[in-house]
């Protein structure tokens, strides 16, 4: 038996939440979930374009994709709390460890460098958009667990450091901006 991909439920601009409630597709929760989904999908693009020198990033990126599925579930399902303070602390540890492996900088850098780093910088900007959508959802419609908001904030920091590390692995020098 083949499962149909289309349901036609959303044909009038509404979608069904897990609770069964129909909401417009521009509902704040749906917007936040869409931005998280886009980030998750873009991490798939990052993975598909990892340079040979950056293959060591594969598992950590897939783990972040799994975290994003859990984050979406935490937003949608009551009492689903997989993103915790420990999840945030783990990202902070990873950031601190990677920061030791990259050159110190006193300047802003331009996003870019190697293909892998460029994709990671773009993923960082998508994470920031998801963070803005989650903050708006939290402020205006649905209180989110503090760990969820902290996680998405740390994830963008993590992707920034990971982009810088990818440039190191690929042997590409970062370009400084004109602003210190």
MDAnalysis code that builds the backbone (N, CA, C; Angstrom):
import MDAnalysis as mda
import numpy as np

u = mda.Universe.empty(540, n_residues=180, atom_resindex=np.repeat(np.arange(180), 3), trajectory=True)
u.add_TopologyAttr("name", ["N", "CA", "C"] * 180)
u.add_TopologyAttr("resid", np.arange(1, 181))
u.add_TopologyAttr("resname", ["UNK", "UNK", "UNK", "UNK", "UNK", "UNK", "UNK", "UNK", "UNK", "UNK", "UNK", "UNK", "UNK", "UNK", "UNK", "UNK", "UNK", "UNK", "UNK", "UNK", "UNK", "UNK", "UNK", "UNK", "UNK", "UNK", "UNK", "UNK", "UNK", "UNK", "UNK", "UNK", "UNK", "UNK", "UNK", "UNK", "UNK", "UNK", "UNK", "UNK", "UNK", "UNK", "UNK", "UNK", "UNK", "UNK", "UNK", "UNK", "UNK", "UNK", "UNK", "UNK", "UNK", "UNK", "UNK", "UNK", "UNK", "UNK", "UNK", "UNK", "UNK", "UNK", "UNK", "UNK", "UNK", "UNK", "UNK", "UNK", "UNK", "UNK", "UNK", "UNK", "UNK", "UNK", "UNK", "UNK", "UNK", "UNK", "UNK", "UNK", "UNK", "UNK", "UNK", "UNK", "UNK", "UNK", "UNK", "UNK", "UNK", "UNK", "UNK", "UNK", "UNK", "UNK", "UNK", "UNK", "UNK", "UNK", "UNK", "UNK", "UNK", "UNK", "UNK", "UNK", "UNK", "UNK", "UNK", "UNK", "UNK", "UNK", "UNK", "UNK", "UNK", "UNK", "UNK", "UNK", "UNK", "UNK", "UNK", "UNK", "UNK", "UNK", "UNK", "UNK", "UNK", "UNK", "UNK", "UNK", "UNK", "UNK", "UNK", "UNK", "UNK", "UNK", "UNK", "UNK", "UNK", "UNK", "UNK", "UNK", "UNK", "UNK", "UNK", "UNK", "UNK", "UNK", "UNK", "UNK", "UNK", "UNK", "UNK", "UNK", "UNK", "UNK", "UNK", "UNK", "UNK", "UNK", "UNK", "UNK", "UNK", "UNK", "UNK", "UNK", "UNK", "UNK", "UNK", "UNK", "UNK", "UNK", "UNK", "UNK", "UNK", "UNK", "UNK", "UNK", "UNK", "UNK", "UNK", "UNK"])
u.atoms.positions = np.array([
    [0.833, -1.175, 0.000],
    [0.000, 0.000, 0.000],
    [0.885, 1.247, 0.000],
    [0.565, 2.180, -0.863],
    [1.297, 3.427, -0.965],
    [0.597, 4.503, -0.136],
    [1.387, 5.218, 0.629],
    [0.849, 6.313, 1.429],
    [0.853, 7.565, 0.566],
    [-0.256, 8.264, 0.536],
    [-0.336, 9.501, -0.230],
    [0.426, 10.603, 0.500],
    [1.197, 11.345, -0.258],
    [1.966, 12.451, 0.290],
    [1.077, 13.667, 0.506],
    [0.120, 13.865, -0.357],
    [-0.750, 15.030, -0.231],
    [-2.039, 14.650, 0.492],
    [-2.491, 15.570, 1.351],
    [-3.714, 15.323, 2.134],
    [-4.841, 16.266, 1.727],
    [-4.490, 17.364, 1.095],
    [-5.422, 18.420, 0.680],
    [-5.974, 19.221, 1.856],
    [-5.530, 18.904, 3.078],
    [-6.002, 19.623, 4.265],
    [-5.606, 21.096, 4.200],
    [-4.440, 21.377, 3.657],
    [-3.940, 22.746, 3.641],
    [-4.292, 23.547, 2.409],
    [-5.155, 23.042, 1.589],
    [-5.468, 23.712, 0.326],
    [-6.100, 25.089, 0.486],
    [-6.654, 25.390, 1.619],
    [-7.294, 26.689, 1.845],
    [-6.441, 27.618, 2.715],
    [-5.139, 27.271, 2.878],
    [-4.244, 28.140, 3.638],
    [-4.205, 27.865, 5.123],
    [-4.735, 26.724, 5.528],
    [-4.719, 26.331, 6.940],
    [-3.994, 25.004, 7.075],
    [-3.499, 24.747, 8.266],
    [-2.836, 23.480, 8.539],
    [-3.304, 22.973, 9.899],
    [-3.177, 21.690, 10.088],
    [-3.645, 21.073, 11.331],
    [-2.462, 20.868, 12.277],
    [-2.597, 21.404, 13.479],
    [-1.583, 21.187, 14.504],
    [-1.746, 19.787, 15.094],
    [-0.771, 19.368, 15.869],
    [-0.811, 18.062, 16.524],
    [-2.074, 17.904, 17.362],
    [-2.534, 18.997, 17.927],
    [-3.739, 18.969, 18.772],
    [-5.014, 18.777, 17.957],
    [-4.902, 18.903, 16.644],
    [-6.070, 18.816, 15.777],
    [-6.641, 20.176, 15.418],
    [-6.154, 21.213, 16.073],
    [-6.630, 22.576, 15.806],
    [-6.146, 23.030, 14.427],
    [-7.033, 23.639, 13.662],
    [-6.679, 24.202, 12.365],
    [-6.227, 25.650, 12.583],
    [-5.069, 25.982, 12.031],
    [-4.529, 27.337, 12.153],
    [-4.054, 27.801, 10.783],
    [-3.991, 29.121, 10.576],
    [-3.464, 29.611, 9.295],
    [-1.988, 29.232, 9.149],
    [-1.567, 29.060, 7.923],
    [-0.179, 28.659, 7.690],
    [0.821, 29.733, 8.095],
    [0.347, 30.928, 8.394],
    [1.223, 31.992, 8.882],
    [1.168, 32.108, 10.408],
    [0.545, 31.157, 11.078],
    [0.524, 31.108, 12.542],
    [1.966, 31.155, 13.054],
    [2.182, 31.816, 14.176],
    [3.545, 31.980, 14.695],
    [4.237, 30.641, 14.953],
    [3.496, 29.652, 15.455],
    [4.113, 28.349, 15.688],
    [4.526, 27.713, 14.358],
    [3.667, 27.818, 13.359],
    [3.973, 27.233, 12.057],
    [5.172, 27.946, 11.429],
    [5.240, 29.264, 11.591],
    [6.393, 30.029, 11.082],
    [7.693, 29.557, 11.741],
    [7.674, 29.421, 13.059],
    [8.875, 28.982, 13.777],
    [9.278, 27.574, 13.337],
    [8.299, 26.684, 13.245],
    [8.594, 25.318, 12.809],
    [9.152, 25.303, 11.392],
    [8.609, 26.158, 10.538],
    [9.107, 26.233, 9.160],
    [10.541, 26.701, 9.095],
    [10.900, 27.682, 9.923],
    [12.283, 28.167, 9.943],
    [13.233, 27.105, 10.489],
    [12.799, 26.370, 11.497],
    [13.627, 25.284, 12.039],
    [13.784, 24.185, 10.988],
    [12.703, 23.862, 10.288],
    [12.748, 22.861, 9.234],
    [13.697, 23.290, 8.124],
    [13.647, 24.575, 7.754],
    [14.566, 25.078, 6.730],
    [16.015, 24.925, 7.189],
    [16.286, 25.247, 8.442],
    [17.637, 25.093, 8.977],
    [18.065, 23.638, 8.927],
    [17.187, 22.745, 9.352],
    [17.494, 21.316, 9.333],
    [17.815, 20.859, 7.906],
    [16.996, 21.301, 6.960],
    [17.226, 20.946, 5.560],
    [18.527, 21.543, 5.052],
    [18.813, 22.779, 5.460],
    [20.055, 23.391, 4.987],
    [21.279, 22.696, 5.571],
    [21.155, 22.177, 6.774],
    [22.280, 21.389, 7.305],
    [22.515, 20.157, 6.432],
    [21.454, 19.631, 5.831],
    [21.620, 18.552, 4.857],
    [22.417, 19.006, 3.643],
    [22.201, 20.246, 3.210],
    [22.985, 20.815, 2.107],
    [24.446, 20.943, 2.534],
    [24.670, 21.408, 3.761],
    [26.042, 21.522, 4.274],
    [26.720, 20.160, 4.226],
    [26.031, 19.149, 4.724],
    [26.591, 17.793, 4.758],
    [26.901, 17.301, 3.353],
    [25.998, 17.543, 2.421],
    [26.196, 17.079, 1.042],
    [27.379, 17.778, 0.371],
    [27.767, 18.939, 0.888],
    [28.852, 19.712, 0.284],
    [30.113, 19.767, 1.147],
    [30.217, 18.878, 2.134],
    [31.421, 18.869, 2.968],
    [32.642, 18.574, 2.093],
    [33.682, 19.364, 2.279],
    [34.928, 19.080, 1.574],
    [35.542, 17.803, 2.144],
    [36.485, 17.254, 1.440],
    [37.173, 16.053, 1.938],
    [37.822, 16.319, 3.287],
    [38.350, 17.532, 3.473],
    [39.037, 17.874, 4.720],
    [38.057, 18.067, 5.882],
    [36.783, 18.272, 5.581],
    [35.784, 18.552, 6.622],
    [34.866, 17.370, 6.907],
    [35.201, 16.197, 6.413],
    [34.335, 15.040, 6.631],
    [34.155, 14.716, 8.111],
    [35.087, 15.144, 8.957],
    [34.955, 14.893, 10.394],
    [33.757, 15.619, 11.001],
    [33.188, 16.573, 10.282],
    [32.038, 17.330, 10.782],
    [30.711, 16.620, 10.533],
    [30.736, 15.562, 9.753],
    [29.510, 14.863, 9.362],
    [28.656, 14.459, 10.557],
    [29.230, 13.729, 11.496],
    [28.438, 13.220, 12.624],
    [27.882, 14.328, 13.502],
    [28.671, 15.352, 13.767],
    [28.181, 16.434, 14.615],
    [27.049, 17.193, 13.930],
    [27.138, 17.348, 12.607],
    [26.059, 18.033, 11.891],
    [24.792, 17.188, 11.879],
    [24.940, 15.888, 11.701],
    [23.755, 15.027, 11.761],
    [23.150, 15.025, 13.159],
    [23.991, 15.093, 14.182],
    [23.472, 15.194, 15.555],
    [22.687, 16.487, 15.751],
    [23.155, 17.590, 15.156],
    [22.415, 18.853, 15.256],
    [21.084, 18.742, 14.501],
    [21.071, 18.015, 13.378],
    [19.804, 17.796, 12.677],
    [18.827, 17.040, 13.572],
    [19.323, 16.038, 14.270],
    [18.458, 15.289, 15.196],
    [17.958, 16.195, 16.319],
    [18.844, 17.059, 16.817],
    [18.427, 18.020, 17.850],
    [17.288, 18.899, 17.341],
    [17.372, 19.310, 16.097],
    [16.331, 20.185, 15.546],
    [14.985, 19.476, 15.467],
    [14.982, 18.177, 15.170],
    [13.725, 17.422, 15.218],
    [13.168, 17.422, 16.641],
    [14.038, 17.246, 17.608],
    [13.601, 17.269, 19.006],
    [13.095, 18.655, 19.395],
    [13.765, 19.686, 18.903],
    [13.335, 21.053, 19.181],
    [11.932, 21.291, 18.634],
    [11.688, 20.848, 17.414],
    [10.342, 20.986, 16.846],
    [9.315, 20.244, 17.700],
    [9.659, 19.051, 18.144],
    [8.742, 18.280, 18.998],
    [8.497, 18.982, 20.320],
    [9.550, 19.585, 20.880],
    [9.388, 20.325, 22.136],
    [8.430, 21.498, 21.964],
    [8.429, 22.102, 20.806],
    [7.537, 23.233, 20.539],
    [6.098, 22.749, 20.362],
    [5.916, 21.615, 19.727],
    [4.589, 21.149, 19.323],
    [3.894, 20.298, 20.388],
    [4.637, 19.434, 21.057],
    [4.032, 18.429, 21.946],
    [4.203, 18.852, 23.403],
    [3.101, 18.988, 24.100],
    [3.166, 19.342, 25.528],
    [3.950, 18.278, 26.300],
    [4.728, 18.737, 27.241],
    [5.540, 17.886, 28.122],
    [6.597, 17.080, 27.374],
    [6.893, 17.423, 26.136],
    [8.023, 16.832, 25.407],
    [9.191, 17.769, 25.628],
    [10.186, 17.324, 26.378],
    [11.294, 18.198, 26.765],
    [12.629, 17.492, 26.553],
    [12.995, 17.352, 25.286],
    [14.264, 16.711, 24.951],
    [15.427, 17.696, 24.910],
    [15.136, 18.944, 24.554],
    [16.178, 19.969, 24.585],
    [16.216, 20.499, 26.013],
    [17.334, 20.270, 26.674],
    [17.460, 20.607, 28.094],
    [18.681, 21.495, 28.319],
    [18.862, 21.882, 29.545],
    [20.058, 22.649, 29.903],
    [21.319, 21.855, 29.551],
    [21.269, 20.557, 29.695],
    [22.428, 19.715, 29.354],
    [22.723, 19.765, 27.855],
    [21.693, 19.848, 27.034],
    [21.878, 19.960, 25.582],
    [22.585, 21.272, 25.258],
    [22.172, 22.339, 25.923],
    [22.786, 23.649, 25.717],
    [24.238, 23.620, 26.201],
    [24.468, 23.041, 27.366],
    [25.828, 22.951, 27.911],
    [26.744, 22.154, 26.992],
    [26.224, 21.101, 26.377],
    [27.030, 20.323, 25.438],
    [27.479, 21.204, 24.271],
    [26.561, 21.995, 23.726],
    [26.939, 22.898, 22.623],
    [27.990, 23.902, 23.082],
    [27.836, 24.417, 24.289],
    [28.808, 25.369, 24.816],
    [30.192, 24.727, 24.932],
    [30.242, 23.475, 25.387],
    [31.514, 22.750, 25.460],
    [32.123, 22.596, 24.074],
    [31.290, 22.254, 23.096],
    [31.771, 22.091, 21.729],
    [32.323, 23.413, 21.187],
    [31.614, 24.501, 21.466],
    [32.075, 25.821, 21.023],
    [33.435, 26.126, 21.643],
    [33.562, 25.890, 22.954],
    [34.827, 26.166, 23.647],
    [35.968, 25.319, 23.086],
    [35.696, 24.047, 22.804],
    [36.736, 23.164, 22.250],
    [37.146, 23.608, 20.851],
    [36.181, 23.931, 20.008],
    [36.501, 24.370, 18.650],
    [37.221, 25.711, 18.657],
    [36.857, 26.568, 19.587],
    [37.482, 27.886, 19.668],
    [38.981, 27.778, 19.921],
    [39.401, 26.703, 20.558],
    [40.833, 26.475, 20.806],
    [41.574, 26.058, 19.541],
    [40.837, 25.631, 18.526],
    [41.435, 25.098, 17.296],
    [41.467, 26.107, 16.150],
    [40.983, 27.309, 16.405],
    [40.929, 28.315, 15.347],
    [41.760, 29.525, 15.748],
    [42.198, 30.296, 14.758],
    [42.994, 31.482, 15.092],
    [42.188, 32.495, 15.893],
    [42.848, 33.124, 16.829],
    [42.217, 34.215, 17.588],
    [42.017, 35.373, 16.611],
    [40.945, 36.095, 16.791],
    [40.709, 37.248, 15.933],
    [40.226, 38.425, 16.763],
    [40.656, 39.607, 16.360],
    [40.210, 40.835, 17.014],
    [39.384, 41.669, 16.048],
    [39.090, 41.096, 14.889],
    [38.323, 41.797, 13.858],
    [37.060, 41.014, 13.526],
    [36.082, 41.715, 13.005],
    [34.955, 41.011, 12.409],
    [35.466, 40.368, 11.129],
    [34.901, 39.230, 10.787],
    [35.295, 38.567, 9.552],
    [34.101, 38.525, 8.606],
    [34.407, 38.493, 7.338],
    [33.344, 38.372, 6.341],
    [32.905, 36.918, 6.265],
    [31.609, 36.672, 6.209],
    [31.147, 35.287, 6.072],
    [31.641, 34.724, 4.745],
    [32.165, 33.530, 4.795],
    [32.641, 32.908, 3.561],
    [33.880, 32.084, 3.799],
    [34.666, 31.986, 2.766],
    [35.869, 31.170, 2.805],
    [35.674, 29.960, 1.925],
    [35.903, 28.795, 2.483],
    [35.722, 27.564, 1.718],
    [34.232, 27.315, 1.473],
    [33.941, 26.380, 0.594],
    [32.534, 26.041, 0.322],
    [31.854, 25.558, 1.596],
    [32.518, 24.695, 2.336],
    [31.931, 24.194, 3.583],
    [31.676, 25.335, 4.553],
    [32.661, 26.199, 4.745],
    [32.510, 27.323, 5.678],
    [31.402, 28.265, 5.220],
    [31.342, 28.522, 3.927],
    [30.306, 29.422, 3.400],
    [28.917, 28.871, 3.676],
    [28.739, 27.576, 3.455],
    [27.447, 26.954, 3.746],
    [27.133, 27.018, 5.242],
    [28.133, 26.833, 6.084],
    [27.918, 26.909, 7.526],
    [27.551, 28.332, 7.958],
    [28.173, 29.330, 7.354],
    [27.808, 30.712, 7.663],
    [26.349, 30.974, 7.271],
    [25.940, 30.457, 6.123],
    [24.553, 30.646, 5.710],
    [23.605, 29.930, 6.679],
    [23.970, 28.712, 7.090],
    [23.159, 27.977, 8.063],
    [23.023, 28.780, 9.354],
    [24.083, 29.467, 9.742],
    [24.043, 30.318, 10.941],
    [22.978, 31.399, 10.796],
    [22.866, 31.993, 9.615],
    [21.871, 33.056, 9.432],
    [20.454, 32.486, 9.462],
    [20.280, 31.274, 8.967],
    [18.964, 30.628, 9.042],
    [18.635, 30.321, 10.505],
    [19.638, 29.908, 11.274],
    [19.428, 29.661, 12.706],
    [19.002, 30.945, 13.411],
    [19.587, 32.070, 13.038],
    [19.206, 33.344, 13.647],
    [17.752, 33.696, 13.313],
    [17.333, 33.402, 12.077],
    [15.938, 33.661, 11.711],
    [15.003, 32.773, 12.516],
    [15.378, 31.502, 12.661],
    [14.568, 30.585, 13.471],
    [14.494, 31.082, 14.910],
    [15.601, 31.621, 15.403],
    [15.613, 32.164, 16.760],
    [14.649, 33.343, 16.882],
    [14.634, 34.228, 15.884],
    [13.710, 35.366, 15.929],
    [12.257, 34.885, 15.910],
    [11.978, 33.891, 15.089],
    [10.615, 33.354, 15.016],
    [10.220, 32.702, 16.338],
    [11.147, 31.993, 16.968],
    [10.857, 31.367, 18.258],
    [10.652, 32.418, 19.340],
    [11.447, 33.487, 19.314],
    [11.297, 34.557, 20.306],
    [9.925, 35.222, 20.161],
    [9.505, 35.440, 18.929],
    [8.189, 36.049, 18.700],
    [7.080, 35.105, 19.160],
    [7.211, 33.831, 18.835],
    [6.241, 32.837, 19.291],
    [6.165, 32.850, 20.813],
    [7.312, 32.870, 21.469],
    [7.382, 32.865, 22.925],
    [6.745, 34.127, 23.523],
    [7.000, 35.262, 22.917],
    [6.486, 36.534, 23.442],
    [4.993, 36.739, 23.176],
    [4.503, 36.246, 22.047],
    [3.160, 36.617, 21.623],
    [2.114, 35.504, 21.668],
    [2.546, 34.254, 21.710],
    [1.531, 33.214, 21.553],
    [1.710, 31.987, 22.438],
    [2.936, 31.515, 22.595],
    [3.156, 30.243, 23.285],
    [4.477, 30.287, 24.035],
    [4.421, 30.162, 25.340],
    [5.654, 30.148, 26.122],
    [6.442, 28.883, 25.803],
    [7.704, 29.078, 25.492],
    [8.596, 27.961, 25.195],
    [9.495, 27.691, 26.389],
    [9.968, 26.475, 26.492],
    [10.918, 26.139, 27.551],
    [12.175, 26.989, 27.369],
    [12.697, 27.553, 28.443],
    [13.903, 28.377, 28.322],
    [15.048, 27.670, 27.601],
    [15.182, 26.365, 27.803],
    [16.263, 25.632, 27.150],
    [16.130, 25.666, 25.627],
    [14.911, 25.690, 25.127],
    [14.702, 25.745, 23.674],
    [15.236, 27.051, 23.100],
    [14.931, 28.159, 23.776],
    [15.414, 29.462, 23.314],
    [16.933, 29.564, 23.438],
    [17.476, 29.042, 24.524],
    [18.928, 29.062, 24.694],
    [19.598, 28.195, 23.633],
    [19.005, 27.040, 23.342],
    [19.609, 26.127, 22.374],
    [19.730, 26.776, 21.002],
    [18.663, 27.381, 20.515],
    [18.712, 27.951, 19.165],
    [19.699, 29.118, 19.114],
    [19.834, 29.851, 20.223],
    [20.821, 30.929, 20.290],
    [22.233, 30.351, 20.242],
    [22.505, 29.329, 21.020],
    [23.823, 28.704, 21.025],
    [24.130, 28.036, 19.691],
    [23.099, 27.482, 19.055],
    [23.334, 26.780, 17.792],
    [23.901, 27.727, 16.744],
    [23.412, 28.951, 16.697],
    [23.972, 29.892, 15.717],
    [25.428, 30.212, 16.062],
    [25.738, 30.339, 17.345],
    [27.136, 30.544, 17.752],
    [27.991, 29.343, 17.353],
    [27.445, 28.161, 17.560],
    [28.143, 26.923, 17.212],
    [28.432, 26.867, 15.710],
    [27.438, 27.220, 14.910],
    [27.621, 27.178, 13.456],
    [28.656, 28.206, 13.005],
    [28.723, 29.349, 13.697],
    [29.751, 30.348, 13.394],
    [31.148, 29.780, 13.649],
    [31.331, 29.200, 14.819],
    [32.639, 28.626, 15.168],
    [32.961, 27.446, 14.240],
    [31.956, 26.653, 13.915],
    [32.161, 25.520, 13.013],
    [32.577, 26.014, 11.628],
    [32.010, 27.124, 11.165],
    [32.403, 27.698, 9.874],
    [33.868, 28.130, 9.920],
    [34.258, 28.766, 11.003],
    [35.655, 29.184, 11.139],
    [36.579, 27.972, 11.174],
    [36.157, 26.923, 11.869],
    [36.952, 25.699, 11.942],
    [37.046, 25.040, 10.561],
    [35.964, 25.065, 9.799],
    [35.989, 24.501, 8.448],
    [37.020, 25.224, 7.587],
    [37.133, 26.529, 7.746],
    [38.165, 27.262, 6.999],
    [39.561, 26.803, 7.401],
    [39.751, 26.530, 8.686],
    [41.040, 26.008, 9.140],
    [41.300, 24.649, 8.487],
    [40.324, 23.759, 8.547],
    [40.498, 22.424, 7.959],
    [40.779, 22.503, 6.466],
    [40.126, 23.434, 5.782],
    [40.304, 23.574, 4.342],
    [41.502, 24.442, 3.963],
    [42.176, 25.009, 4.964],
    [43.351, 25.831, 4.685],
    [43.023, 27.146, 4.018],
    [41.865, 27.701, 4.323],
    [41.435, 28.965, 3.726],
    [41.509, 30.062, 4.783],
    [42.172, 31.138, 4.431],
    [42.299, 32.268, 5.360],
    [41.014, 33.105, 5.340],
    [40.583, 33.500, 6.519],
    [39.387, 34.330, 6.622],
    [39.690, 35.755, 6.176],
    [38.677, 36.431, 5.665],
    [38.824, 37.816, 5.236],
    [38.257, 38.722, 6.320],
    [39.081, 39.654, 6.758],
    [38.646, 40.601, 7.796],
    [37.768, 41.667, 7.171],
    [36.787, 42.125, 7.959],
    [35.998, 43.275, 7.509],
    [36.838, 44.523, 7.805],
    [36.327, 45.662, 7.420],
    [37.049, 46.913, 7.699],
    [36.796, 47.400, 9.113],
    [35.810, 46.774, 9.791],
    [35.454, 47.192, 11.149],
    [36.181, 46.304, 12.157],
    [36.753, 46.916, 13.174],
    [37.420, 46.144, 14.227],
    [36.414, 45.747, 15.263],
])
